Structure formats: structure tokens, C-alpha cells
């Protein structure tokens, strides 16, 4: 009688027990029709808190978040469609799973379709715990957003500073301008000192009447 895939994997696991017990990643086989685990290595307990026997025969939906389950179903449907066209490929995904203690954690899975000796379609894969990497990515994204807000605030401050610098304190009496050091400048002297503008002197019609009215 032919042995199915989980039986062969279990035999290999028994033969290489030391390796299986010390794996960092988890190796598993899932049935496509029932969406349940047929086999998983004991190393899954280090990742999930669940011993292997609490995975085998359990639906995937019990071990992943609802959003992850939806994504997995869509991916599975896509891969089944490709398989029916004779295309079989490895696929890598990042999924969020539920730890036995109640919190969630992230794993990267690499999987592909295989068939057992009875022609039943299975998914064989490897799960690698990547919670630290996902945490670092979230912290980096938060830092990027924080820096973006800081840059936006800086731009606003620069604009406000330019606006404030454009508001020159001018004496209501003599019309002199006060600079940043508190010195008072005649209007023409200040403009000449702070810009590339030069002056030519003339006199307006109103001042002509005031100062030279008797002549006019």
C-alpha cells in the first residue's frame, strides 16, 4: 500500500528527530479541499505556542486572523486556477497568525502544490517567524511619517518666518525702519543696504506744493 505524504514526512521526521526538534522554521502539509493541516513539524510550538498535535486536523481559519484567511483563500483560488492550466509554482506570502496566548504574530510562508499518492491536491510549505522584521518595518514606517510631519512643520515655519521678516517695523513718525539688531534706519538707507535697489531722488507734486508753493 502506498504511503501518503504526511506518513513519509513523519518517517523522515522520526529518522532525523534531532533535526526536526531543533528546526527554527515549521514545515507543514495542508489539504486543499478541507483547508486543514495534515502534518506540521514540532518546531511550530516554538513559533505559535501550539504543539503540533493541536495543528493537525485543525482548519487554517482557527490559526490565522480573519483578514489573513480571506487573503489565503484568494491566493489558493488563484493557484488552483493556474494548477488546472498545468502551471505549478512556489509562492511566498506574509501572513498574520494567532498565538496560543492570544496575541498575533507574523510568518513568511513559502509553499507550492503537490499531489499525494492518491492524487489528492495538497499544499506543502515552510513557515518562518518574522514578527521582529514586521515590527522593525512598522517602526521605520512610523519614523518616516514622523519625519514627514516634521519636514512639513519646518516648511510652514520657514514660510511663517519669511512672512514675519517681510513685515518691517517702521516708525509712525519719522518713517525709519528698525532692523533685527534694534537699529533704526532711514527708509532709503535700509532698502539700499538690504536689497540691490539704488535710489534717484525726485519730488512728488504734493511736496512741490508744500515746499515750493510760493515759487510755483
C-alpha positions as CSV (number, residue, x, y, z in Angstrom):
1,X,0.0,0.0,0.0
2,X,1.3,3.4,-0.9
3,X,2.1,5.9,1.8
4,X,0.7,9.3,1.7
5,X,2.8,12.5,2.1
6,X,2.3,13.0,5.9
7,X,3.3,9.4,6.5
8,X,6.5,9.8,4.5
9,X,7.3,13.1,6.3
10,X,6.7,11.5,9.7
11,X,9.1,8.7,8.8
12,X,11.7,11.3,7.8
13,X,11.0,13.2,10.9
14,X,11.5,10.1,13.1
15,X,14.7,9.3,11.2
16,X,16.0,12.8,11.7
17,X,14.4,13.6,15.1
18,X,17.2,15.7,16.3
19,X,17.0,18.0,13.3
20,X,13.2,18.1,13.4
21,X,13.2,19.1,17.1
22,X,15.6,21.9,16.5
23,X,14.2,23.4,13.4
24,X,13.7,27.2,13.5
25,X,11.1,27.1,10.8
26,X,8.0,24.9,10.6
27,X,7.3,22.5,7.7
28,X,3.7,21.6,7.0
29,X,1.3,20.0,4.6
30,X,-2.3,21.2,4.2
31,X,-5.2,19.6,2.4
32,X,-6.6,21.9,-0.3
33,X,-10.2,20.6,-0.2
34,X,-10.6,20.7,3.6
35,X,-8.2,23.6,4.2
36,X,-6.8,21.7,7.3
37,X,-3.3,20.8,8.3
38,X,-2.4,17.1,7.6
39,X,1.1,17.5,9.1
40,X,3.4,20.0,10.8
41,X,6.7,19.7,12.5
42,X,7.1,20.1,16.3
43,X,9.0,23.3,15.7
44,X,5.7,25.0,15.3
45,X,5.3,25.1,19.0
46,X,8.3,27.5,19.4
47,X,6.6,29.8,16.9
48,X,2.9,29.6,17.8
49,X,2.7,28.2,21.3
50,X,0.6,25.3,20.0
51,X,2.1,21.8,19.9
52,X,2.0,20.1,16.6
53,X,-0.9,17.8,17.5
54,X,-3.1,21.0,18.0
55,X,-2.5,21.9,14.4
56,X,-3.0,18.6,12.7
57,X,-6.6,18.2,11.6
58,X,-7.4,21.8,12.5
59,X,-8.8,24.3,10.0
60,X,-6.4,27.1,8.9
61,X,-9.1,29.6,9.8
62,X,-8.6,28.7,13.5
63,X,-4.9,29.7,13.4
64,X,-4.9,32.9,11.4
65,X,-6.6,36.2,11.6
66,X,-9.9,36.7,9.6
67,X,-8.2,39.1,7.1
68,X,-5.3,36.6,6.6
69,X,-7.8,33.8,6.0
70,X,-9.5,35.9,3.3
71,X,-6.2,36.6,1.6
72,X,-5.2,32.9,1.8
73,X,-8.4,31.8,0.2
74,X,-8.0,34.3,-2.7
75,X,-4.4,33.1,-3.2
76,X,-5.4,29.5,-3.1
77,X,-8.2,30.0,-5.6
78,X,-5.6,31.8,-7.9
79,X,-3.1,29.0,-7.6
80,X,-5.7,26.3,-8.2
81,X,-6.7,28.0,-11.4
82,X,-3.0,28.1,-12.5
83,X,-2.6,24.4,-11.5
84,X,-5.5,23.4,-13.7
85,X,-3.6,25.1,-16.6
86,X,-0.6,23.0,-15.8
87,X,1.3,25.8,-14.0
88,X,2.8,24.9,-10.6
89,X,4.9,27.4,-8.8
90,X,6.3,28.4,-5.4
91,X,4.6,31.3,-3.8
92,X,5.8,33.4,-0.8
93,X,3.5,35.4,1.4
94,X,3.5,37.2,4.7
95,X,0.5,36.2,6.9
96,X,-0.7,37.1,10.4
97,X,-1.4,34.2,12.7
98,X,-2.9,33.8,16.2
99,X,-0.6,32.7,19.0
100,X,-1.9,30.3,21.7
101,X,-1.5,33.1,24.2
102,X,-3.9,35.3,22.2
103,X,-1.7,37.8,20.5
104,X,-0.9,37.8,16.8
105,X,2.4,37.1,15.1
106,X,3.7,37.2,11.6
107,X,5.2,34.4,9.5
108,X,6.5,34.3,6.0
109,X,5.3,31.2,4.2
110,X,6.8,29.6,1.0
111,X,4.5,26.9,-0.4
112,X,3.6,25.1,-3.6
113,X,1.0,22.5,-4.7
114,X,1.9,18.8,-4.6
115,X,-0.2,15.6,-5.0
116,X,-0.2,12.6,-2.7
117,X,-0.1,9.0,-4.0
118,X,-3.9,9.1,-4.3
119,X,-3.8,12.2,-6.5
120,X,-5.2,14.4,-3.8
121,X,-4.1,18.0,-4.1
122,X,-2.0,19.3,-1.1
123,X,-0.1,22.4,-0.3
124,X,3.4,21.8,1.2
125,X,5.1,24.8,2.8
126,X,7.6,26.3,5.2
127,X,6.7,28.9,7.8
128,X,9.4,31.4,9.0
129,X,8.6,33.6,12.0
130,X,9.2,37.3,11.0
131,X,7.5,39.3,13.8
132,X,10.7,41.1,14.6
133,X,11.1,42.1,11.0
134,X,7.5,43.3,10.7
135,X,7.9,45.3,14.0
136,X,11.0,46.9,12.5
137,X,9.2,47.7,9.3
138,X,6.3,49.3,11.3
139,X,8.7,51.4,13.4
140,X,10.5,52.5,10.2
141,X,7.2,53.5,8.6
142,X,6.2,55.4,11.8
143,X,9.6,57.2,11.7
144,X,9.2,58.1,8.0
145,X,5.7,59.5,8.8
146,X,7.1,61.4,11.8
147,X,9.9,62.8,9.7
148,X,7.4,63.8,7.0
149,X,5.3,65.7,9.5
150,X,8.5,67.4,10.9
151,X,9.5,68.4,7.4
152,X,6.1,69.8,6.8
153,X,6.2,71.7,10.0
154,X,9.6,73.1,9.1
155,X,8.3,74.2,5.7
156,X,5.5,76.0,7.5
157,X,7.9,77.6,9.9
158,X,10.1,78.8,7.0
159,X,7.0,80.3,5.3
160,X,5.9,82.0,8.5
161,X,9.4,83.3,9.1
162,X,9.6,84.8,5.6
163,X,6.2,86.4,6.2
164,X,7.4,87.8,9.6
165,X,10.6,89.0,8.0
166,X,8.6,90.8,5.3
167,X,6.7,92.8,8.0
168,X,9.2,95.6,8.7
169,X,8.8,97.7,11.9
170,X,8.5,101.3,10.7
171,X,8.3,104.4,12.9
172,X,4.9,106.1,12.6
173,X,6.6,109.5,13.0
174,X,9.9,109.6,11.1
175,X,9.3,106.5,9.0
176,X,12.6,105.0,9.9
177,X,12.9,101.1,9.9
178,X,14.1,99.0,12.8
179,X,16.4,96.1,11.8
180,X,17.0,92.8,13.6
181,X,19.6,94.4,15.9
182,X,17.3,97.2,17.0
183,X,19.0,99.9,14.9
184,X,16.8,102.5,13.2
185,X,17.5,103.2,9.6
186,X,16.2,105.9,7.2
187,X,13.9,104.2,4.8
188,X,16.1,104.7,1.7
189,X,19.3,103.6,3.6
190,X,17.6,100.4,4.8
191,X,16.4,99.4,1.4
192,X,19.7,100.2,-0.2
193,X,21.6,98.2,2.5
194,X,19.3,95.1,2.3
195,X,18.5,94.9,-1.4
196,X,20.1,95.6,-4.7
197,X,18.0,98.7,-5.2
198,X,19.5,102.1,-5.6
199,X,17.7,105.5,-5.5
200,X,17.4,108.5,-7.7
201,X,15.9,111.5,-5.9
202,X,12.9,113.5,-7.2
203,X,9.9,115.2,-5.6
204,X,6.2,114.4,-5.9
205,X,3.6,117.1,-6.8
206,X,2.2,117.3,-3.3
207,X,5.6,118.0,-1.8
208,X,6.3,120.6,-4.5
209,X,3.2,122.5,-3.3
210,X,4.3,122.2,0.3
211,X,8.0,123.2,-0.1
212,X,7.9,125.2,-3.2
213,X,4.4,126.6,-3.3
214,X,5.5,130.2,-3.3
215,X,7.7,129.6,-6.3
216,X,5.1,127.6,-8.2
